[in-house]
């Protein structure tokens, strides 16, 4: 039995969400081969590359951009975004710390709407806060670019959520089901690419998808959808904080078009019982 445990986009980008690591550590104690991944962090690093940002600017509708002053400003700076995006991502990942001094000069990165109120907070960093100040500037720069992506390419995009409004507002499964049948966005495409690489790397028999927040549900079901289409023998289990609360009572069977199992409460014992069932040592009537 080989288990892949993933966090779908998006939760937090400064560090992996811990749930998958805890479960992997637990499976290690049982001698079960497993692999964990935070797909959100990996997708962000693939999205914010010179090539993809170039494609985004090329794809964006000029008519839509022209009617919005902020979007037009970002578009006019497209070459600067394309040329600076990879150094900025490397800097925010802890590499090339010397770039901090270039960033705080305010001449290196293009600035749009997110910088509107920056002058009011600039003094809070002090003379010794070069790294903190540069990280803040780099974050505003990314948020400007994120605003452009949301407005022109993918309305579901957000740095710590994806399609959250669909999950929060859905009084039935109809809206989710309808959106899941639409053509893939650039974020969805990258998510499936990363997921596919991890599934292949471990040869997963079971993929466990944690959904801690409503902003993970849509991506979680997209991952399940991909696995159902391309890895029919691989079982898919959905769990996490949002599942334990909002999905605790499930009445719509269409959810199981995307996943095979729903795991409630603390993951260790339910996951152990599920694995025992899948390997044939526990009857289905004794799943926890």
C-alpha positions in Angstrom: 0.0 0.0 0.0 1.4 3.4 -1.1 -0.3 6.5 0.1 0.0 10.1 -1.2 -1.3 12.8 1.1 -1.8 16.3 -0.5 -3.0 19.7 0.4 -4.8 21.3 -2.7 -4.4 25.0 -3.5 -4.4 27.3 -1.7 -3.8 27.7 2.1 -0.5 29.3 3.2 2.5 30.0 1.0 5.2 30.7 3.5 5.2 27.2 4.8 3.5 23.9 4.0 0.2 23.2 5.8 1.2 20.8 8.6 -1.7 18.2 8.4 -0.1 16.1 5.6 3.3 16.0 7.4 1.6 14.8 10.7 -0.2 12.0 8.8 2.9 11.0 6.9 4.8 10.8 10.2 2.1 8.6 11.6 2.1 6.3 8.5 5.9 6.0 8.9 5.4 4.4 12.3 3.2 1.8 10.7 5.7 1.0 8.0 3.4 2.3 5.3 5.2 3.9 2.4 3.8 7.4 1.9 4.6 10.8 0.3 3.2 14.2 1.2 2.9 17.4 -0.8 1.5 20.9 -0.6 0.2 21.4 -4.1 -0.6 25.1 -3.5 3.1 26.1 -2.9 4.2 24.1 -5.8 1.6 25.6 -8.1 2.5 29.1 -7.1 6.1 28.4 -8.0 5.1 27.1 -11.4 2.6 29.9 -12.0 4.9 32.8 -11.2 7.6 32.1 -13.8 8.6 34.3 -16.7 7.1 31.9 -19.2 3.7 31.6 -17.6 3.4 35.3 -16.8 4.2 36.0 -20.5 1.4 33.7 -21.5 -1.0 35.4 -19.1 -0.3 38.8 -20.5 -0.6 37.4 -24.0 -3.9 35.8 -23.3 -5.5 38.7 -21.4 -8.2 40.6 -23.3 -7.0 44.1 -24.2 -10.5 45.4 -24.4 -11.1 44.4 -20.8 -7.8 45.8 -19.7 -8.4 49.2 -21.3 -11.5 49.8 -19.3 -9.7 49.5 -15.9 -6.9 51.9 -15.0 -5.2 49.6 -12.6 -5.1 46.6 -15.0 -3.9 48.9 -17.8 -1.1 50.1 -15.6 0.0 46.5 -14.8 -0.2 45.6 -18.5 2.0 48.5 -19.5 4.6 47.2 -17.0 4.3 43.7 -18.4 8.0 43.4 -19.5 9.2 44.5 -16.0 6.9 41.9 -14.4 8.2 39.2 -16.7 11.8 40.1 -16.1 11.5 40.4 -12.3 9.1 37.6 -11.3 11.6 34.8 -11.0 14.2 36.8 -8.9 11.4 37.9 -6.6 10.1 34.4 -6.1 13.6 33.2 -5.4 14.1 36.0 -2.9 10.8 35.2 -1.1 11.9 31.6 -0.9 15.0 32.6 1.1 17.5 32.8 -1.8 19.5 35.8 -3.0 18.9 37.9 0.2 21.0 40.7 -1.3 18.1 41.5 -3.6 16.4 43.1 -0.6 18.5 46.3 -1.0 17.5 46.5 -4.7 13.8 46.0 -3.9 13.6 48.7 -1.2 15.1 51.2 -3.6 11.5 51.3 -5.1 13.1 51.5 -8.6 13.3 47.7 -9.3 9.7 46.5 -9.1 6.6 47.9 -10.9 4.0 49.3 -8.6 0.2 49.4 -9.1 -2.9 49.6 -6.9 -1.6 47.6 -4.0 1.0 50.2 -3.3 -1.5 53.0 -2.9 -1.3 53.2 0.9 2.3 51.9 1.3 3.7 55.3 2.1 1.7 55.5 5.3 3.2 52.3 6.6 6.8 52.7 5.4 8.2 54.2 8.6 7.1 51.1 10.7 10.0 49.0 9.4 12.7 51.3 10.8 16.3 51.6 9.6 17.1 47.9 10.4 14.1 46.4 8.8 15.5 46.0 5.3 14.5 42.4 4.9 11.0 42.8 6.3 10.4 45.9 4.2 11.6 44.2 1.0 9.4 41.2 1.7 6.4 43.5 2.2 7.2 45.3 -1.1 7.6 42.0 -2.9 4.3 40.8 -1.5 2.5 43.9 -2.7 4.1 43.4 -6.1 2.8 39.8 -6.2 -0.7 40.8 -5.1 -0.9 43.4 -7.9 0.0 40.6 -10.3 -2.5 38.3 -8.6 -5.2 41.0 -9.1 -4.4 41.0 -12.8 -4.7 37.2 -13.0 -8.1 37.2 -11.1 -9.5 40.0 -13.3 -8.4 38.7 -16.7 -7.6 35.0 -16.6 -9.0 33.1 -13.6 -11.7 34.7 -11.4 -11.3 31.9 -8.8 -7.6 32.8 -8.1 -6.4 33.9 -4.7 -3.1 33.5 -2.8 -4.7 31.6 0.2 -7.9 30.3 -1.4 -9.3 29.1 -4.7 -12.9 29.4 -5.7 -13.8 30.0 -2.0 -17.0 31.8 -2.9 -18.4 28.7 -4.7 -17.9 26.6 -1.6 -19.2 29.1 0.8 -22.3 30.0 -1.2 -23.3 26.6 -2.4 -26.6 25.6 -0.8 -26.5 22.5 -2.9 -23.9 20.6 -4.9 -25.3 21.9 -8.2 -22.9 24.9 -8.5 -19.8 23.0 -7.6 -20.8 20.2 -10.0 -21.4 22.7 -12.8 -18.0 24.5 -12.2 -16.1 21.2 -12.1 -17.4 20.3 -15.5 -16.0 23.5 -17.1 -12.7 23.8 -19.0 -9.5 23.9 -16.9 -8.0 27.2 -16.0 -4.3 27.8 -15.9 -4.2 27.2 -12.1 -6.2 23.9 -12.5 -3.9 22.8 -15.3 -0.8 23.4 -13.2 -2.4 21.7 -10.2 -3.1 18.5 -12.2 0.4 18.5 -13.6 1.9 18.6 -10.1 -0.5 16.0 -8.7 0.2 13.7 -11.6 4.0 13.9 -10.9 3.5 13.0 -7.3 1.1 10.1 -8.1 3.6 8.7 -10.6 6.6 9.2 -8.3 5.1 7.0 -5.5 2.7 4.8 -7.6 -0.1 5.7 -5.2 -2.8 3.2 -4.3 -4.5 5.7 -2.1 -4.5 9.5 -2.4 -5.7 11.4 0.7 -6.7 15.0 0.1 -7.0 17.3 3.1 -9.4 20.2 2.8 -8.9 22.5 5.9 -10.8 25.5 4.5 -13.6 26.3 2.0 -11.0 27.7 -0.3 -9.6 24.2 -0.8 -12.7 22.3 -1.6 -13.0 23.1 -5.3 -9.4 22.2 -5.9 -9.7 19.1 -3.8 -12.6 17.9 -6.0 -10.7 18.8 -9.1 -7.9 16.6 -7.9 -10.3 13.8 -7.3 -11.8 14.3 -10.7 -8.4 14.0 -12.3 -7.6 10.9 -10.4 -10.9 9.3 -11.4 -10.2 10.0 -15.0 -6.6 8.9 -15.2 -6.0 6.6 -12.3 -9.1 4.5 -12.0 -7.5 1.9 -9.7 -6.3 4.6 -7.2 -8.7 5.3 -4.4 -9.4 8.9 -3.3 -10.1 9.9 0.3 -11.3 13.4 1.3 -10.7 14.8 4.9 -9.7 17.8 6.8 -11.2 20.6 8.9 -13.7 21.9 6.4 -14.9 18.3 5.7 -15.3 17.7 9.5 -17.6 20.7 9.8 -19.5 21.7 6.7 -19.5 18.3 5.0 -20.2 16.3 8.1 -23.7 15.4 6.9 -23.6 14.6 3.2 -26.9 14.1 1.3 -25.8 14.4 -2.3 -24.3 11.3 -3.8 -22.6 13.3 -6.6 -19.7 14.0 -4.2 -18.7 10.4 -4.8 -18.2 11.0 -8.5 -15.0 12.8 -7.3 -13.9 10.9 -4.2 -14.3 7.3 -2.9 -14.2 8.0 0.8 -14.8 10.8 3.3 -12.7 10.7 6.4 -14.0 12.5 9.5 -12.4 13.6 12.8 -8.8 12.9 13.7 -7.2 11.3 10.7 -5.0 8.6 12.2 -7.5 6.0 13.2 -10.0 6.5 10.3 -7.1 6.3 7.9 -5.7 3.2 9.5 -9.1 1.5 9.3 -9.4 2.6 5.6 -6.0 1.2 4.7 -6.8 -2.1 6.5 -10.0 -2.3 4.5 -8.2 -1.6 1.2 -5.7 -4.3 1.8 -8.4 -6.8 2.8 -7.8 -7.1 6.6 -10.9 -5.2 7.8 -14.5 -5.5 6.6 -16.3 -2.4 5.2 -18.7 -2.6 8.1 -15.9 -1.7 10.5 -14.6 1.4 8.9 -14.3 4.2 11.5 
